[in-house]
């Protein structure tokens, strides 16, 4: 827990909360290929107090959806207090700010002093939005984009300005609305939805942005959530947005690296490097068939070495 007693915050006004923010001393958390991105409401102090010990690979403290306009400032201050007092965390700490013209710019400026690992910006549209963010965002804070407009989807391959964008999340509900498509299309076998998911994935990869699967709103339907995770893994995704610890547990399981695949990759890597030293870069193997450089590169990818 970040604090032993959180009851002291329940009656504080915004001015008192701001005085409680301190210079952060936490070492930033790095997670390679995060599997689970758990949304957290900063007005739920009990949940906010547990950010040092959650099982999600990344925690998204959400200042946008679910926070009423009159509570935006308090949400920002609560998030800042708890992050600034955080000594360590197993998860990457992400703060999702509001759209730039709806308070996001000032939120980014304020959060620079708090040093979250990542800032996530909502309702991105084009390259100019990224350029504007980069004039504000501290260089040691990563950038995470919410891709939830048709403009952002169309411009995705150009959004990684100066290589500063680390990650992107597909906001499927807002995306459907932006495309004037009904949310009832969100079904396992719908080809339009799969096209949107595929385009987002491939264009993110082209841009060098880590793609994250959409948030499944029906948090009690764990069977449906698991099925979407399985579909996304088959498509090439490595991580998914989550609502609550039960979804996190499933995402961590589904997107975990397969032990057999890792064993195979290690053996192929060792074999290929050994044969290259002998002057052979293509050869037959009794278990793995023909091994050449593309097979070797795939093994390195499996091992997280490229």
Secondary structure in CASP SS format (residue, H / E / C, confidence):
PFRMAT SS
TARGET T0000
AUTHOR 0000-0000-0000
METHOD secondary structure of the structure
MODEL  1
X C 1.00
X C 1.00
X C 1.00
X C 1.00
X C 1.00
X C 1.00
X H 1.00
X H 1.00
X H 1.00
X C 1.00
X C 1.00
X C 1.00
X C 1.00
X H 1.00
X H 1.00
X H 1.00
X H 1.00
X H 1.00
X H 1.00
X C 1.00
X C 1.00
X C 1.00
X C 1.00
X C 1.00
X C 1.00
X C 1.00
X C 1.00
X C 1.00
X C 1.00
X C 1.00
X C 1.00
X C 1.00
X C 1.00
X C 1.00
X C 1.00
X E 1.00
X E 1.00
X E 1.00
X E 1.00
X E 1.00
X E 1.00
X C 1.00
X C 1.00
X C 1.00
X H 1.00
X H 1.00
X H 1.00
X H 1.00
X C 1.00
X C 1.00
X C 1.00
X C 1.00
X C 1.00
X C 1.00
X C 1.00
X C 1.00
X C 1.00
X E 1.00
X E 1.00
X E 1.00
X E 1.00
X E 1.00
X C 1.00
X C 1.00
X C 1.00
X C 1.00
X C 1.00
X C 1.00
X H 1.00
X H 1.00
X H 1.00
X H 1.00
X H 1.00
X H 1.00
X H 1.00
X H 1.00
X H 1.00
X H 1.00
X H 1.00
X H 1.00
X H 1.00
X H 1.00
X H 1.00
X H 1.00
X C 1.00
X C 1.00
X C 1.00
X C 1.00
X C 1.00
X C 1.00
X C 1.00
X E 1.00
X E 1.00
X E 1.00
X E 1.00
X E 1.00
X E 1.00
X C 1.00
X C 1.00
X H 1.00
X H 1.00
X H 1.00
X C 1.00
X H 1.00
X H 1.00
X H 1.00
X H 1.00
X H 1.00
X H 1.00
X H 1.00
X H 1.00
X C 1.00
X C 1.00
X C 1.00
X C 1.00
X C 1.00
X C 1.00
X E 1.00
X E 1.00
X E 1.00
X E 1.00
X C 1.00
X C 1.00
X C 1.00
X C 1.00
X C 1.00
X H 1.00
X H 1.00
X H 1.00
X H 1.00
X H 1.00
X H 1.00
X H 1.00
X H 1.00
X C 1.00
X C 1.00
X C 1.00
X C 1.00
X C 1.00
X C 1.00
X C 1.00
X E 1.00
X E 1.00
X E 1.00
X E 1.00
X E 1.00
X E 1.00
X C 1.00
X C 1.00
X H 1.00
X H 1.00
X H 1.00
X H 1.00
X H 1.00
X H 1.00
X H 1.00
X H 1.00
X H 1.00
X C 1.00
X C 1.00
X H 1.00
X H 1.00
X H 1.00
X C 1.00
X E 1.00
X E 1.00
X E 1.00
X E 1.00
X E 1.00
X E 1.00
X C 1.00
X H 1.00
X H 1.00
X H 1.00
X H 1.00
X H 1.00
X H 1.00
X H 1.00
X C 1.00
X C 1.00
X C 1.00
X C 1.00
X H 1.00
X H 1.00
X H 1.00
X C 1.00
X C 1.00
X C 1.00
X C 1.00
X C 1.00
X H 1.00
X H 1.00
X H 1.00
X H 1.00
X H 1.00
X H 1.00
X H 1.00
X H 1.00
X H 1.00
X H 1.00
X H 1.00
X H 1.00
X H 1.00
X H 1.00
X H 1.00
X H 1.00
X H 1.00
X C 1.00
X C 1.00
X E 1.00
X E 1.00
X E 1.00
X E 1.00
X C 1.00
X C 1.00
X C 1.00
X C 1.00
X C 1.00
X C 1.00
X C 1.00
X C 1.00
X H 1.00
X H 1.00
X H 1.00
X H 1.00
X H 1.00
X H 1.00
X H 1.00
X H 1.00
X H 1.00
X H 1.00
X H 1.00
X H 1.00
X H 1.00
X H 1.00
X C 1.00
X C 1.00
X C 1.00
X C 1.00
X E 1.00
X E 1.00
X E 1.00
X C 1.00
X C 1.00
X H 1.00
X H 1.00
X H 1.00
X H 1.00
X H 1.00
X H 1.00
X H 1.00
X H 1.00
X H 1.00
X H 1.00
X C 1.00
X C 1.00
X C 1.00
X C 1.00
X H 1.00
X H 1.00
X H 1.00
X H 1.00
X H 1.00
X H 1.00
X H 1.00
X H 1.00
X H 1.00
X H 1.00
X H 1.00
X H 1.00
X H 1.00
X H 1.00
X H 1.00
X H 1.00
X H 1.00
X H 1.00
X H 1.00
X C 1.00
X C 1.00
X C 1.00
X C 1.00
X C 1.00
X E 1.00
X E 1.00
X E 1.00
X C 1.00
X C 1.00
X C 1.00
X E 1.00
X E 1.00
X E 1.00
X C 1.00
X H 1.00
X H 1.00
X H 1.00
X H 1.00
X H 1.00
X H 1.00
X H 1.00
X H 1.00
X H 1.00
X H 1.00
X C 1.00
X C 1.00
X C 1.00
X C 1.00
END
